[in-house]
Amino acid sequence: MTTVRPAPDLTTPGAAPQVQPFAVVPGRQVKEVLHGQESAVTEVVEATYRLHAAGHTVNPPSSFLRFPDRPASRIIALAASLGGDETRVDGLKWIASFPANVTSGIPRASAVLILNDPSTGYPFACMESSVISAARTAASAAAAADRLSRGRPRPTRIGFVGTGLIARYIHTYLAGTGWTFDHTGVHDLSADSAAGFRLYLEQTGTTRHVTVHRDAESLIRSSDLVVFATVADRPHITETSWFSHNPLVLHISLRDLAPQILLSATNIVDDVEHVLRASTSPHLTEQLTGDRTFLHGTLEDVMAGRVTPPTDRPVIFSPFGLGVLDLAVGKYVYDALARSGRLLFVDRFFDELSRYG
């Protein structure tokens, strides 16, 4: 049984820790809170990058659950702890990626996010998190597009390689943070997916011309801003000449670009240690070269002015995706629902709350 009521105020100074009631936040509520809040969520993501760089987070390596009989599928656990006076929370994202789902007409990814009280360790919310994950990914991409395009002509031609939910959210967050494009290119191995994304773009009214490209080369060569949002598990883009016009590349899917592409570019990541694992393109490049000198800094380094990407070569942003970003966006949603009194609590979810019975 669930009841709707405001979250209790457990912040009284000196009060003994209490167990918060357990809330379930369905995807419908997540979407309602996040709708139209692209700028605010992007600010949350940038603030979290700053907390992470300052050492106010704990973000251990992701744990991958793989299946011998289903090699294309995986479930990933991202445990994390977020500090800060107002954002302090611990938790875990549990996200599944089953690419074969798309042939059945359902999304590839599904996820839940558990929020834990840092005072007691008790979980106090379970949230539908595929939308949270897509939103934090898109907000990170929008932040990178803004920060990495400063000092160079602002891109007016964008190209999407891969046209699933993440591509749609990235477009939404770019549009929601003030970006407009004269031309949008689309390429996907699935003609139906490319056609569906083109229809979505045309219905938004935020782009003037949309072109579906038959190959990645023509899309890349005709774009100032290239977004990779595929499900590729190994590099499929190998020609450095395709990037000779020095575009800004949001390498969101992490495994599209061969090492020679990265070695010819300026490479910005979200976290050096995290991105150099799990056979990402940066990981393969490190294995090839034996060092990390091809990485020029993090997005927070750029935000803080410690790194300024040059304009005479491609700039590639490769974010591994930090669990603390999911916590930050999840807490943003939870707090908004708590303030409005719309949280759905499960009565007596924890039934043993007396140590001695």
MIMAR-524578 format. One record per residue (C-alpha): residue number from 1; residue in three letters; z, y, x. Coordinates in steps of 0.05 Angstrom, whole numbers. Layout:
N
resi NUM&resn ala&z Z&y Y&x X
...
END
This chain:
357
resi 1&resn met&z 0&y 0&x 0
resi 2&resn thr&z -17&y 69&x 26
resi 3&resn thr&z 13&y 136&x 7
resi 4&resn val&z -11&y 206&x 21
resi 5&resn arg&z 40&y 255&x 48
resi 6&resn pro&z 49&y 304&x 105
resi 7&resn ala&z 68&y 279&x 173
resi 8&resn pro&z 142&y 289&x 188
resi 9&resn asp&z 165&y 342&x 237
resi 10&resn leu&z 194&y 303&x 296
resi 11&resn thr&z 195&y 360&x 345
resi 12&resn thr&z 266&y 385&x 335
resi 13&resn pro&z 296&y 399&x 404
resi 14&resn gly&z 349&y 349&x 423
resi 15&resn ala&z 334&y 302&x 365
resi 16&resn ala&z 336&y 228&x 379
resi 17&resn pro&z 267&y 195&x 380
resi 18&resn gln&z 244&y 169&x 313
resi 19&resn val&z 190&y 120&x 293
resi 20&resn gln&z 134&y 158&x 260
resi 21&resn pro&z 103&y 129&x 196
resi 22&resn phe&z 38&y 92&x 210
resi 23&resn ala&z -26&y 125&x 185
resi 24&resn val&z -95&y 97&x 175
resi 25&resn val&z -152&y 147&x 183
resi 26&resn pro&z -218&y 122&x 155
resi 27&resn gly&z -286&y 145&x 180
resi 28&resn arg&z -296&y 188&x 118
resi 29&resn gln&z -237&y 232&x 136
resi 30&resn val&z -258&y 235&x 209
resi 31&resn lys&z -327&y 261&x 189
resi 32&resn glu&z -297&y 311&x 141
resi 33&resn val&z -252&y 341&x 195
resi 34&resn leu&z -306&y 343&x 249
resi 35&resn his&z -363&y 369&x 205
resi 36&resn gly&z -385&y 437&x 228
resi 37&resn gln&z -333&y 439&x 284
resi 38&resn glu&z -381&y 428&x 342
resi 39&resn ser&z -358&y 489&x 381
resi 40&resn ala&z -284&y 473&x 371
resi 41&resn val&z -292&y 401&x 392
resi 42&resn thr&z -332&y 421&x 453
resi 43&resn glu&z -275&y 467&x 472
resi 44&resn val&z -226&y 409&x 463
resi 45&resn val&z -268&y 366&x 510
resi 46&resn glu&z -272&y 421&x 563
resi 47&resn ala&z -197&y 432&x 559
resi 48&resn thr&z -187&y 357&x 569
resi 49&resn tyr&z -231&y 357&x 630
resi 50&resn arg&z -187&y 412&x 659
resi 51&resn leu&z -123&y 372&x 644
resi 52&resn his&z -155&y 311&x 676
resi 53&resn ala&z -174&y 350&x 739
resi 54&resn ala&z -103&y 378&x 743
resi 55&resn gly&z -73&y 309&x 742
resi 56&resn his&z -43&y 312&x 672
resi 57&resn thr&z -76&y 249&x 648
resi 58&resn val&z -74&y 174&x 661
resi 59&resn asn&z -142&y 141&x 654
resi 60&resn pro&z -145&y 71&x 684
resi 61&resn pro&z -210&y 33&x 690
resi 62&resn ser&z -241&y 8&x 626
resi 63&resn ser&z -234&y -66&x 611
resi 64&resn phe&z -298&y -103&x 590
resi 65&resn leu&z -295&y -164&x 545
resi 66&resn arg&z -361&y -202&x 554
resi 67&resn phe&z -386&y -266&x 522
resi 68&resn pro&z -425&y -321&x 557
resi 69&resn asp&z -461&y -339&x 493
resi 70&resn arg&z -476&y -265&x 475
resi 71&resn pro&z -493&y -232&x 542
resi 72&resn ala&z -521&y -169&x 510
resi 73&resn ser&z -457&y -155&x 473
resi 74&resn arg&z -389&y -129&x 496
resi 75&resn ile&z -324&y -99&x 473
resi 76&resn ile&z -291&y -47&x 517
resi 77&resn ala&z -218&y -26&x 519
resi 78&resn leu&z -204&y 45&x 543
resi 79&resn ala&z -130&y 57&x 552
resi 80&resn ala&z -108&y 128&x 568
resi 81&resn ser&z -52&y 179&x 567
resi 82&resn leu&z -62&y 253&x 554
resi 83&resn gly&z -13&y 306&x 575
resi 84&resn gly&z -6&y 378&x 555
resi 85&resn asp&z 44&y 414&x 511
resi 86&resn glu&z 6&y 407&x 446
resi 87&resn thr&z -40&y 348&x 461
resi 88&resn arg&z 9&y 297&x 490
resi 89&resn val&z -9&y 228&x 465
resi 90&resn asp&z -21&y 158&x 491
resi 91&resn gly&z -70&y 107&x 463
resi 92&resn leu&z -127&y 59&x 465
resi 93&resn lys&z -200&y 59&x 443
resi 94&resn trp&z -228&y -10&x 427
resi 95&resn ile&z -304&y -4&x 420
resi 96&resn ala&z -355&y -59&x 409
resi 97&resn ser&z -428&y -55&x 428
resi 98&resn phe&z -472&y -108&x 394
resi 99&resn pro&z -544&y -86&x 403
resi 100&resn ala&z -571&y -140&x 357
resi 101&resn asn&z -537&y -105&x 299
resi 102&resn val&z -595&y -56&x 293
resi 103&resn thr&z -642&y -112&x 271
resi 104&resn ser&z -596&y -122&x 211
resi 105&resn gly&z -595&y -48&x 195
resi 106&resn ile&z -524&y -34&x 217
resi 107&resn pro&z -502&y 9&x 276
resi 108&resn arg&z -497&y -21&x 345
resi 109&resn ala&z -426&y 5&x 359
resi 110&resn ser&z -361&y 0&x 321
resi 111&resn ala&z -293&y 25&x 344
resi 112&resn val&z -221&y 39&x 328
resi 113&resn leu&z -173&y 86&x 363
resi 114&resn ile&z -98&y 74&x 366
resi 115&resn leu&z -52&y 134&x 378
resi 116&resn asn&z 17&y 120&x 408
resi 117&resn asp&z 78&y 165&x 407
resi 118&resn pro&z 95&y 181&x 481
resi 119&resn ser&z 169&y 185&x 463
resi 120&resn thr&z 177&y 116&x 432
resi 121&resn gly&z 113&y 79&x 449
resi 122&resn tyr&z 103&y 62&x 375
resi 123&resn pro&z 32&y 69&x 349
resi 124&resn phe&z 29&y 121&x 294
resi 125&resn ala&z -45&y 119&x 274
resi 126&resn cys&z -105&y 74&x 272
resi 127&resn met&z -169&y 114&x 266
resi 128&resn glu&z -241&y 95&x 255
resi 129&resn ser&z -270&y 116&x 321
resi 130&resn ser&z -345&y 106&x 324
resi 131&resn val&z -351&y 177&x 299
resi 132&resn ile&z -297&y 202&x 346
resi 133&resn ser&z -332&y 168&x 404
resi 134&resn ala&z -400&y 197&x 385
resi 135&resn ala&z -370&y 266&x 376
resi 136&resn arg&z -334&y 267&x 443
resi 137&resn thr&z -398&y 240&x 477
resi 138&resn ala&z -440&y 294&x 444
resi 139&resn ala&z -389&y 348&x 460
resi 140&resn ser&z -389&y 327&x 533
resi 141&resn ala&z -465&y 330&x 533
resi 142&resn ala&z -465&y 399&x 501
resi 143&resn ala&z -414&y 425&x 551
resi 144&resn ala&z -455&y 398&x 609
resi 145&resn ala&z -520&y 427&x 581
resi 146&resn asp&z -486&y 496&x 577
resi 147&resn arg&z -450&y 494&x 644
resi 148&resn leu&z -507&y 463&x 684
resi 149&resn ser&z -561&y 508&x 657
resi 150&resn arg&z -526&y 572&x 679
resi 151&resn gly&z -563&y 604&x 736
resi 152&resn arg&z -630&y 575&x 715
resi 153&resn pro&z -677&y 590&x 658
resi 154&resn arg&z -646&y 562&x 594
resi 155&resn pro&z -685&y 500&x 571
resi 156&resn thr&z -730&y 510&x 511
resi 157&resn arg&z -763&y 441&x 512
resi 158&resn ile&z -718&y 381&x 500
resi 159&resn gly&z -736&y 307&x 503
resi 160&resn phe&z -696&y 248&x 476
resi 161&resn val&z -706&y 179&x 507
resi 162&resn gly&z -671&y 134&x 456
resi 163&resn thr&z -662&y 156&x 384
resi 164&resn gly&z -599&y 124&x 357
resi 165&resn leu&z -534&y 153&x 331
resi 166&resn ile&z -514&y 183&x 399
resi 167&resn ala&z -580&y 220&x 404
resi 168&resn arg&z -569&y 247&x 334
resi 169&resn tyr&z -499&y 270&x 350
resi 170&resn ile&z -522&y 303&x 415
resi 171&resn his&z -575&y 342&x 378
resi 172&resn thr&z -523&y 362&x 325
resi 173&resn tyr&z -475&y 387&x 379
resi 174&resn leu&z -529&y 424&x 417
resi 175&resn ala&z -551&y 459&x 353
resi 176&resn gly&z -478&y 471&x 333
resi 177&resn thr&z -463&y 506&x 399
resi 178&resn gly&z -522&y 554&x 395
resi 179&resn trp&z -580&y 517&x 425
resi 180&resn thr&z -650&y 525&x 397
resi 181&resn phe&z -714&y 492&x 423
resi 182&resn asp&z -787&y 510&x 416
resi 183&resn his&z -807&y 438&x 425
resi 184&resn thr&z -772&y 371&x 418
resi 185&resn gly&z -800&y 307&x 446
resi 186&resn val&z -780&y 237&x 422
resi 187&resn his&z -790&y 169&x 454
resi 188&resn asp&z -763&y 102&x 434
resi 189&resn leu&z -785&y 30&x 444
resi 190&resn ser&z -779&y 22&x 369
resi 191&resn ala&z -833&y 61&x 332
resi 192&resn asp&z -791&y 59&x 268
resi 193&resn ser&z -731&y 89&x 305
resi 194&resn ala&z -774&y 144&x 335
resi 195&resn ala&z -804&y 160&x 267
resi 196&resn gly&z -735&y 162&x 234
resi 197&resn phe&z -708&y 209&x 287
resi 198&resn arg&z -769&y 254&x 280
resi 199&resn leu&z -756&y 257&x 205
resi 200&resn tyr&z -683&y 275&x 217
resi 201&resn leu&z -703&y 330&x 266
resi 202&resn glu&z -753&y 360&x 218
resi 203&resn gln&z -703&y 359&x 161
resi 204&resn thr&z -651&y 397&x 202
resi 205&resn gly&z -697&y 457&x 209
resi 206&resn thr&z -670&y 470&x 279
resi 207&resn thr&z -733&y 455&x 318
resi 208&resn arg&z -803&y 483&x 312
resi 209&resn his&z -847&y 427&x 338
resi 210&resn val&z -831&y 353&x 344
resi 211&resn thr&z -875&y 304&x 384
resi 212&resn val&z -867&y 229&x 387
resi 213&resn his&z -887&y 205&x 457
resi 214&resn arg&z -914&y 136&x 470
resi 215&resn asp&z -884&y 133&x 539
resi 216&resn ala&z -825&y 162&x 577
resi 217&resn glu&z -868&y 195&x 630
resi 218&resn ser&z -902&y 243&x 584
resi 219&resn leu&z -837&y 261&x 550
resi 220&resn ile&z -801&y 274&x 616
resi 221&resn arg&z -857&y 315&x 646
resi 222&resn ser&z -860&y 360&x 584
resi 223&resn ser&z -784&y 372&x 578
resi 224&resn asp&z -737&y 421&x 612
resi 225&resn leu&z -677&y 383&x 584
resi 226&resn val&z -680&y 307&x 581
resi 227&resn val&z -629&y 265&x 543
resi 228&resn phe&z -623&y 191&x 558
resi 229&resn ala&z -587&y 156&x 501
resi 230&resn thr&z -612&y 85&x 505
resi 231&resn val&z -581&y 15&x 507
resi 232&resn ala&z -614&y -1&x 574
resi 233&resn asp&z -574&y -47&x 618
resi 234&resn arg&z -615&y -35&x 681
resi 235&resn pro&z -658&y 21&x 709
resi 236&resn his&z -727&y 28&x 678
resi 237&resn ile&z -745&y 98&x 704
resi 238&resn thr&z -767&y 94&x 777
resi 239&resn glu&z -817&y 150&x 791
resi 240&resn thr&z -787&y 212&x 824
resi 241&resn ser&z -852&y 251&x 812
resi 242&resn trp&z -838&y 252&x 737
resi 243&resn phe&z -780&y 300&x 753
resi 244&resn ser&z -818&y 346&x 800
resi 245&resn his&z -809&y 405&x 752
resi 246&resn asn&z -733&y 401&x 764
resi 247&resn pro&z -707&y 389&x 694
resi 248&resn leu&z -635&y 383&x 672
resi 249&resn val&z -621&y 311&x 655
resi 250&resn leu&z -564&y 286&x 610
resi 251&resn his&z -560&y 214&x 632
resi 252&resn ile&z -513&y 193&x 576
resi 253&resn ser&z -531&y 119&x 575
resi 254&resn leu&z -518&y 114&x 650
resi 255&resn arg&z -565&y 57&x 669
resi 256&resn asp&z -635&y 85&x 659
resi 257&resn leu&z -649&y 117&x 726
resi 258&resn ala&z -666&y 80&x 791
resi 259&resn pro&z -627&y 100&x 854
resi 260&resn gln&z -687&y 138&x 883
resi 261&resn ile&z -684&y 185&x 823
resi 262&resn leu&z -611&y 201&x 836
resi 263&resn leu&z -623&y 210&x 911
resi 264&resn ser&z -675&y 263&x 897
resi 265&resn ala&z -629&y 303&x 850
resi 266&resn thr&z -563&y 340&x 846
resi 267&resn asn&z -514&y 292&x 813
resi 268&resn ile&z -455&y 315&x 771
resi 269&resn val&z -408&y 264&x 738
resi 270&resn asp&z -345&y 266&x 695
resi 271&resn asp&z -302&y 225&x 743
resi 272&resn val&z -325&y 197&x 809
resi 273&resn glu&z -282&y 134&x 810
resi 274&resn his&z -299&y 114&x 739
resi 275&resn val&z -374&y 124&x 743
resi 276&resn leu&z -381&y 82&x 806
resi 277&resn arg&z -372&y 15&x 771
resi 278&resn ala&z -402&y -31&x 719
resi 279&resn ser&z -472&y -28&x 748
resi 280&resn thr&z -485&y 44&x 727
resi 281&resn ser&z -542&y 80&x 762
resi 282&resn pro&z -492&y 117&x 806
resi 283&resn his&z -458&y 51&x 822
resi 284&resn leu&z -525&y 20&x 842
resi 285&resn thr&z -540&y 81&x 885
resi 286&resn glu&z -473&y 75&x 921
resi 287&resn gln&z -487&y 1&x 934
resi 288&resn leu&z -555&y 18&x 962
resi 289&resn thr&z -534&y 75&x 1007
resi 290&resn gly&z -463&y 52&x 1025
resi 291&resn asp&z -433&y 121&x 1011
resi 292&resn arg&z -420&y 172&x 956
resi 293&resn thr&z -451&y 234&x 987
resi 294&resn phe&z -505&y 235&x 934
resi 295&resn leu&z -452&y 257&x 884
resi 296&resn his&z -442&y 332&x 887
resi 297&resn gly&z -382&y 341&x 841
resi 298&resn thr&z -354&y 335&x 771
resi 299&resn leu&z -368&y 376&x 710
resi 300&resn glu&z -299&y 407&x 717
resi 301&resn asp&z -318&y 428&x 789
resi 302&resn val&z -377&y 465&x 758
resi 303&resn met&z -333&y 495&x 703
resi 304&resn ala&z -284&y 520&x 756
resi 305&resn gly&z -338&y 549&x 801
resi 306&resn arg&z -326&y 501&x 859
resi 307&resn val&z -397&y 472&x 852
resi 308&resn thr&z -460&y 510&x 835
resi 309&resn pro&z -521&y 465&x 823
resi 310&resn pro&z -584&y 489&x 858
resi 311&resn thr&z -645&y 506&x 818
resi 312&resn asp&z -697&y 475&x 865
resi 313&resn arg&z -685&y 402&x 846
resi 314&resn pro&z -668&y 361&x 784
resi 315&resn val&z -596&y 363&x 760
resi 316&resn ile&z -569&y 298&x 731
resi 317&resn phe&z -504&y 292&x 691
resi 318&resn ser&z -479&y 220&x 688
resi 319&resn pro&z -414&y 215&x 648
resi 320&resn phe&z -379&y 148&x 646
resi 321&resn gly&z -339&y 170&x 585
resi 322&resn leu&z -264&y 179&x 593
resi 323&resn gly&z -213&y 150&x 545
resi 324&resn val&z -173&y 215&x 548
resi 325&resn leu&z -231&y 249&x 512
resi 326&resn asp&z -225&y 200&x 454
resi 327&resn leu&z -150&y 214&x 451
resi 328&resn ala&z -161&y 289&x 451
resi 329&resn val&z -212&y 288&x 395
resi 330&resn gly&z -172&y 235&x 357
resi 331&resn lys&z -109&y 278&x 361
resi 332&resn tyr&z -150&y 339&x 338
resi 333&resn val&z -170&y 300&x 276
resi 334&resn tyr&z -101&y 272&x 263
resi 335&resn asp&z -68&y 341&x 270
resi 336&resn ala&z -118&y 372&x 222
resi 337&resn leu&z -104&y 318&x 170
resi 338&resn ala&z -29&y 325&x 181
resi 339&resn arg&z -31&y 400&x 170
resi 340&resn ser&z -69&y 391&x 105
resi 341&resn gly&z -23&y 335&x 80
resi 342&resn arg&z -80&y 285&x 75
resi 343&resn leu&z -56&y 230&x 120
resi 344&resn leu&z -56&y 160&x 90
resi 345&resn phe&z 8&y 124&x 110
resi 346&resn val&z 20&y 49&x 105
resi 347&resn asp&z 89&y 39&x 76
resi 348&resn arg&z 137&y -2&x 119
resi 349&resn phe&z 83&y -19&x 170
resi 350&resn phe&z 140&y -29&x 219
resi 351&resn asp&z 192&y -68&x 181
resi 352&resn glu&z 241&y -84&x 238
resi 353&resn leu&z 269&y -16&x 258
resi 354&resn ser&z 342&y -34&x 267
resi 355&resn arg&z 358&y -66&x 333
resi 356&resn tyr&z 411&y -112&x 304
resi 357&resn gly&z 380&y -124&x 237
END
